[in-house]
Amino acid sequence: MVMNQMLHFIKQMSGKMSDINPVSSQTDARKIAYMRNLQRELKQKDVLNTPFKDLDTVVFDIETTGFYPYNGDRILSIGAVKMKGAEILDDQLFYKTIYSELPPPKEIEVLTGITGSELNQAADLPEVLRQFFQFVRSDTLVAHHSSHEKQFMKHASWTALKTNFQHRLIDTTFLTKVVSPESTYVTLDDWCDYYGVDIGRRHHALYDAAATAKLWSENVKQVEEMGFTNLRDIYTHIASLP
């Protein structure tokens, strides 16, 4: 169901790429104001004590030209899936490529399938970030190997919107090391094999986000069965580990 929804969604987005117009400085000011209002909302939200069944999350993934945003690597695409507790909301999807005059390196194009032509027709970084944060609102973010996503989002938020990245971002290992403490799995592929999750298309931001969402869902169900009620319970448990 999720994979079919994504295929339809990506086709819809592809048809809209050429309709995007450059944004004005007035629009840029609105983006910055929106982000500041959102940051105030984030500070007021009590995420740690929210029961898992009521926890709103957005599981996301990015494709990039490399690993070092401060050395010139850039975000090519962002994909995301909304969740409520362990439930994947397969009608709440986000996927955007990001404008660039430069094509991705050839090996990245082969890996991701993202072409220079596609990037030339995409919206610019400030606009995509605005749309992404409107999609996320004050929900908690989840990612696999989240340090990669975090450093790129911090860099992008500051360079494009002149604001700090303040969303709570949780790595999938936050739950996997509680559910499967003896496991040595690292990659998304390994964990998906472990849970029998079909990734569909690897190194595509939306497909990888959907696979990560399934991984997060399985672990939410298991920590609830283990007696953990919320994120604070998990933090407390991890802090007590030797």
Secondary structure as GFF3:
##gff-version 3
##sequence-region A 1 242
A	DSSP	alpha_helix	2	16	.	.	.	ID=ss1
A	DSSP	three_ten_helix	17	19	.	.	.	ID=ss2
A	DSSP	alpha_helix	25	44	.	.	.	ID=ss3
A	DSSP	three_ten_helix	52	54	.	.	.	ID=ss4
A	DSSP	beta_strand	56	64	.	.	.	ID=ss5
A	DSSP	three_ten_helix	69	71	.	.	.	ID=ss6
A	DSSP	beta_strand	75	84	.	.	.	ID=ss7
A	DSSP	beta_strand	87	97	.	.	.	ID=ss8
A	DSSP	alpha_helix	106	112	.	.	.	ID=ss9
A	DSSP	alpha_helix	116	120	.	.	.	ID=ss10
A	DSSP	alpha_helix	125	136	.	.	.	ID=ss11
A	DSSP	beta_strand	140	143	.	.	.	ID=ss12
A	DSSP	alpha_helix	146	161	.	.	.	ID=ss13
A	DSSP	beta_strand	169	171	.	.	.	ID=ss14
A	DSSP	alpha_helix	173	179	.	.	.	ID=ss15
A	DSSP	alpha_helix	188	195	.	.	.	ID=ss16
A	DSSP	alpha_helix	205	225	.	.	.	ID=ss17
A	DSSP	alpha_helix	231	240	.	.	.	ID=ss18
###
